[in-house]
Amino acid sequence: MTDILTNDEISLLRSLEKKSRTITGNFTHKRYDRLETKGYIKRLSQLPSMQDILYEITDAGKAALRAVGGAAE
């Protein structure tokens, strides 16, 4: 059973399916916490000096998108 995703989470997964995303800023990215905890996305790198974090969708994230009918081709 797939967790119920919010519209915001679905939107984030869709954007990550198209392209990995780098987040810049010296703050926590709460929007990504649950998706990362559930294994739908993963953090690929973090550069401490610049506070850049690269996120990528996982196979579980792609499956969750398909389950809600939100997968891009």
C-alpha positions as CSV (number, residue, x, y, z in Angstrom):
1,M,0.0,0.0,0.0
2,T,1.3,3.4,-0.9
3,D,1.2,6.3,1.5
4,I,-1.2,9.1,0.6
5,L,0.8,11.9,-1.0
6,T,-0.1,15.5,-0.7
7,N,-0.4,17.6,-3.8
8,D,2.9,19.3,-2.9
9,E,4.7,16.0,-2.6
10,I,3.3,14.8,-5.9
11,S,4.5,18.0,-7.5
12,L,7.9,17.6,-6.0
13,L,8.2,14.0,-7.2
14,R,7.1,15.0,-10.7
15,S,9.7,17.7,-10.9
16,L,12.4,15.3,-9.6
17,E,11.3,12.7,-12.2
18,K,12.1,15.2,-15.0
19,K,15.4,16.4,-13.5
20,S,17.5,16.1,-10.3
21,R,17.1,19.2,-8.1
22,T,19.8,21.1,-6.3
23,I,18.6,23.1,-3.3
24,T,20.6,26.0,-2.1
25,G,20.3,27.7,1.3
26,N,21.3,27.4,4.9
27,F,18.0,25.9,6.2
28,T,16.2,22.6,6.5
29,H,14.1,21.5,3.6
30,K,11.0,20.2,5.4
31,R,9.1,19.6,2.2
32,Y,11.5,16.8,1.4
33,D,11.8,15.2,4.8
34,R,8.8,12.8,4.6
35,L,9.6,11.8,1.0
36,E,13.2,11.1,2.0
37,T,12.1,9.1,5.1
38,K,9.8,7.0,3.0
39,G,12.5,6.3,0.5
40,Y,10.8,8.1,-2.4
41,I,13.8,10.5,-2.9
42,K,17.4,10.4,-1.9
43,R,20.0,13.0,-1.1
44,L,23.0,12.5,-3.5
45,S,25.4,15.1,-2.2
46,Q,25.8,18.0,0.2
47,L,28.5,20.6,0.0
48,P,28.9,22.0,3.5
49,S,30.6,25.2,2.4
50,M,27.8,26.2,0.0
51,Q,24.9,24.3,1.7
52,D,23.9,22.8,-1.7
53,I,21.9,19.6,-1.6
54,L,21.1,17.5,-4.7
55,Y,18.0,15.3,-4.6
56,E,16.9,12.5,-6.9
57,I,13.8,10.4,-7.2
58,T,14.1,6.7,-6.4
59,D,12.3,3.7,-7.9
60,A,10.0,3.8,-4.9
61,G,9.2,7.4,-5.7
62,K,8.5,6.6,-9.3
63,A,6.2,3.7,-8.2
64,A,4.3,6.1,-5.8
65,L,3.8,8.5,-8.7
66,R,2.4,5.7,-10.9
67,A,0.1,4.7,-8.1
68,V,-1.5,8.2,-8.1
69,G,-1.5,8.5,-11.8
70,G,1.1,11.2,-11.8
71,A,4.1,9.7,-13.6
72,A,5.6,11.6,-16.5
73,E,6.4,9.5,-19.6
